[in-house]
Amino acid sequence: MKATAIAHPNIALVKYWGKRDEELILPHAGSLSMTLEGLSATTTVELHDGPEDTAQIDGRPLAGPELARVVKLLDAVRTRAGLRLRARMASQTDFPNAAGLASSAAGGAALAAAASWAAGLELPPTDLSILARGNSGSACRSIQGGFCEWLPGIAADGTDSYAVQVAPESHWPQMRMVVVICEQHKKKVSSREAMRRTVETSPYFEAWARCVRTDLKEAKAALLARDFATLGEATERSCWCMHAAAMAASPSIFYLRPATLAVLDRVEAMRASGLPVYLTIDAGPNPVLLCLEGDAAAIVARVEDVPGVLGTTVASPGRGVARTEHHVF
Ligand code: PMV
């Protein structure tokens, strides 16, 4: 009763920001992302008849709320499989030291798959996505590869809130995301807390929710038509709407750092000089640049000398979660 899964992180083109249900992790609106090849989390789960669940990430044992999130997912799997066994879980990420990417999306997806396979369940992607969502919202978009849309759903129990693949990685293999690392510290305000504060106090939250609908429609159509400029514009709009709504919360949430703004300046200069490149930023200071394969090297060269930039990682559209025999333990 041991299984190992490998999953990749994803970066949202149209952001998820704000929950309608904190416990079940149900979003107010849909979102659209690209799964990133080259970066991965590998998670092994073994079920046993010992006294308790244990979990570790990159050798660090989890406790408190972090462990509780893992146990919550394990409980959902145990209920489904009719098992009472406890679990040992260990996860290893291969993100380059300075990737500056939250491992939660890849980790949540790998955990959902490994736990259900260890329990003997063969769940369809939608069910795995729902399980992953319960660990970390954005993780539901890492079950499948390529480009995925998280359907917000309307059901109170979350059974219709999962991610579906809009297009596989083969749809647009030339797409690239350049992750620009400006800072490696843990973010000041967690996305969980920041979302809650935005929903409760930001006067722009409703406007944000309205924008998502238009951006999502436009981004999806552009993605399917391989219209890079329209997709890039929708991606930037979604990023700024999310950050504006967060900035207007009380107390304000501001993730951008001087180096982030310097990269933004550089992106505008590159675009003015005819290089097609667009930017998005998650709940942190590290910009992610959207570009096409042929331009990636030139873009990396032009952001690497921006003061405050520590490094870059280039990723292409990645695969969905998969089984592997390379166990972590
Ligand atoms: O799923 P979480 O709690 O890691 O939140 C993700 C929030 C953003 O990365 C900012 C947006 C997104 O859609 O991934």
Residues whose N, C-alpha, C, O or C-beta is under 5 A from the ligand:
A	BS01	PMV	A12 V14 K15 Y16 S31 S104 S136 G137 S138 A139 S191 R192 D282 A283
